[in-house]
Amino acid sequence: MIPFRQCLLGLLVAAHPLSAAPIASPVAAPVEMWMTTEDLRLHLTPQAAPTWQPGTSVPIGAAVIDVVPAQRFQTVTGWGASLEHSTCSNLFRLPAGQRDRALARLVDPEAGIGMNLMRVCIGTSDFSGEPWYSYDDLPSGGTDPDLGRFSVVRDRAYVLPVLRAARRLNPGLRFFASPWSPPGWMKTSGSMVGGELKREWYPAYAQYFVQFLRAYAEEGIPVDAVTVQNEPGVDRALEKDPKWHYPSCHWKAEQERDFIRDHLGPALKRAGLRTEIWCYDHNYNVEPKEGSAGLAYPRTILEDRRTAGWVGGVAFHHYEGDASGMTRFHEMFPDVPVHFSEGSVFTIWGGYDLVERWRNWAVSYNAWVSLLDEQGRPNLGPFPATSAILRLRSDTLAVEETFEFHNYGHFMKFLRRGAVRVASGPSDRGLADVAFVNPDGGRVVVLVNPGEGPQLVWVRCEGKAFPASLPGRAMATCRWR
């Protein structure tokens, strides 16, 4: 298995947004540009090629974005979303050919936007159309210390076939996995809803991860990284209203620290597995809040040197705090990769949010839920969803691309494996930008204009500049060599 930190992004170069075309020569088209408007009047639509001019010719008082390729930051390790049960079951409503075409829009580097990192669930999450399950469910009062009843057979109905199809469409696709709950018999609540993992079952739960990783590898799905718990601050057993009951497990930072150090890390090593462990997997708020410990949680884990030796990264969500929390974490632990593991974006402001996440040291980004129908289903959980990256029309089984699909495409389609974020700016809520250098030396800058009015900006790099005109509520990707 290739180490996860070496698994980076693919590139799609397009004349039509979803069809490959050769890179234009510097003489014929020194700058290439694609545009999307929030109303989808333009959707990854190629624009007339701007022309380079001497940097000194930029008009006085003009808005300027300076790109400095020599000033480098983090290396991107992946972009993607999730192939959780809701998405996979919707895909299985489609005939096989249509299913592949829908998946290709997401993961194929040539026919789609080239996602190359997908989150999968260890058991079910709250987004599912069937009753929640783990891989070792027992009748009340039962235990299974040796995990003799462990099985991923239920995932074979539609989850594993979708994952295999996605990997066939993009052999460079990588996976990381997160549990929403251990088996209920291991927990203080006695169910998958809330409670904590009993310390007596720490060794068995570490083996649960080992068995999951081995089983998925045997099914043709190698998993490159795991998180210990999705949103460890959440305990839904405390909710009186059963509406809020869904798979969850509460962990304190000290509990996750001890579990990684004394059980999970050693268990993976004994099994010969090179799967990374990403700690935390919750919000990037700086100050602790109810149900969200924030940065103190991963700090507690990583300040223990023995535990830190087992940890390959930290994972963040965005439901509390803002992206600057990731920079605060990076300043404390500059050698620990920062992964953004869950948090969807919507509207043109979602483009701004994506820029902010990359400007704050994220090395990967994963949206949550890839495909829902027009009613936001299936979804047994309490959080309503009205949209995802793709939308399935139940009456015709047509799959539609939302604005979010094109939003992600502005990043994913034009970045190659090993892209490095470089200095650019200024960037703010009036006009956001983020820039990268691809391994072949190509430059990419994404511009987001969330305002109502048009904006003319000059992009200046290494002594030359070109003008880029953005309509209101629009985003553009510019690429040059």
C-alpha positions, 0 to 999 in steps of 0.5 A, a space after each residue: 500500500 502506498 503511504 497515505 501522505 504520498 497519495 495526492 491529487 489528479 488533474 483534468 484539463 478540459 476544453 469542454 468542462 468534462 472532456 480532456 484536451 491537450 494543454 495549449 502552448 504558451 504562445 497560443 494560450 499563455 493563460 487558460 481560464 474557466 468560470 462558474 456563476 452561482 446561477 449556473 449560466 456558466 458552469 466550468 465554462 472556458 473563457 477567452 484567454 487573458 494575455 500576459 502583460 508586463 507587471 508594470 503595466 497594471 493600472 494604478 489603483 487596480 485590484 491586484 492578486 500577487 502570486 509568489 510561487 517561491 513561497 510554499 506551504 502545504 502539499 495537497 494529499 486529496 480532495 473528495 467527499 463521502 461514499 456513505 450509505 445514503 450516497 451508495 444506496 442512491 447510486 444502486 437505484 440506477 442501472 449499472 451503466 447509469 451508476 458508473 456514469 454518475 460515479 464517473 462525474 465524481 471520481 474519473 479524472 477525465 470524464 468528471 472532476 477527479 475526486 481522489 480521496 473518499 471517506 467511508 463509514 465503519 458501520 453506518 452513520 446517521 445518513 442511511 436508509 436502513 437500520 443502523 448497524 456495526 460489524 458485530 451486533 449481538 442480542 442485548 446482554 451478549 458479548 463477543 470478546 474474540 470478535 467471532 461474529 465480526 462480518 462486513 457482509 451487510 456492506 456487500 449489498 451496495 456499499 462495497 460494489 460502489 467502492 469497487 466501481 469508484 476505484 475502477 473508474 479512478 485507480 488512484 482513488 484512496 479511502 479513509 474510514 471513520 466509525 460513528 459507534 463501536 458495537 453496542 455491547 462494548 459501550 456504557 449505553 448498551 447500544 450504538 446510540 451514545 454512551 462511552 466505550 468501556 475500558 475493558 473492551 479497548 483491546 477488542 475494539 482495537 482488533 475490530 479496526 484490524 478486522 475491518 481493515 483486513 476485510 475491506 482489503 480482501 474486498 478490494 478496498 485498501 483503507 489508507 487512514 482511520 479516525 478513532 471516532 466521528 465527532 467524539 464530543 457527541 453523546 446522543 444517548 443524553 438527548 430525551 427526544 428520540 429524534 436526536 438518537 443516532 450512532 455516536 460514542 463520547 470520548 474524552 481526549 485522555 481516552 482517545 490518547 490511551 486507546 491509540 497509544 496502548 491499543 490501536 497503534 500497537 494492534 495495527 503494527 502487530 497486524 502488519 498494517 501501515 494504515 495511518 491514524 488521524 486523531 480527533 475528527 471534530 470541530 476546529 473551534 479554538 475555545 471549548 464548547 458544549 459537545 465540542 472540545 476544540 483544539 484542546 482535544 488533539 493537543 492532549 493527544 499529541 502532547 503525549 510523545 508515545 501517542 504522537 508516534 502513532 498519529 499520522 494526522 489530525 482531522 477537523 470539521 467546521 460546525 464550530 469555530 472557523 478555519 483559522 483554528 487549523 492555523 492555530 493548530 499548525 502553529 502548535 504542531 507544525 509537523 502534523 498534517 491537518 485534514 479537513 474530514 467533514 463539512 459541505 459547502 453551499 452557494 458561492 460562499 462555499 467557494 470562499 469557505 474552500 479557499 479559507 480551508 486551504 489557506 489555513 493549512 488543510 492538506 485534504 478536504 472532504 465534503 459530506 454526502 455526495 448524492 441525495 434525491 430531490 427530497 434529501 433522502 435517504 436519511 434516517 438521521 435528524 439533520 435535514 439535507 436539501 442538497 448534495 454534490 449530485 441530485 437524483 430525480 426519483 421520477 426519472 432517475 436523472 442525476 443532476 449536477 448542483 452548483 456545488 459540483 462545479 464549485 469543487 471542480 474549480 479546484 479538483 479538475 486543475 490540480 495534479 498529484 503533489 500540488 503545493 499551495 503557494 503565497 497569494 493575496 490579498 484574499 478577503 471576503 470581497 475577493 478570495 483567492 488561493 494559488 498552487 504550483 503543480 508538480 510540472 511547474 504549472 500554476 493554478 489560482 482560484 478566484 471567488 467573487 461572492 459579491 453582487 457586482 462584477 470585479 476586475 482583478 489583475 493576477 501578477 506573478 514573477 514580473 508579469 500580469 494578466 487581467 481577469 474579469 469576474 461577474 458577481 457571485 462567480 468563481 474562476 480558475 486560471 492556469 498557466 505555465 
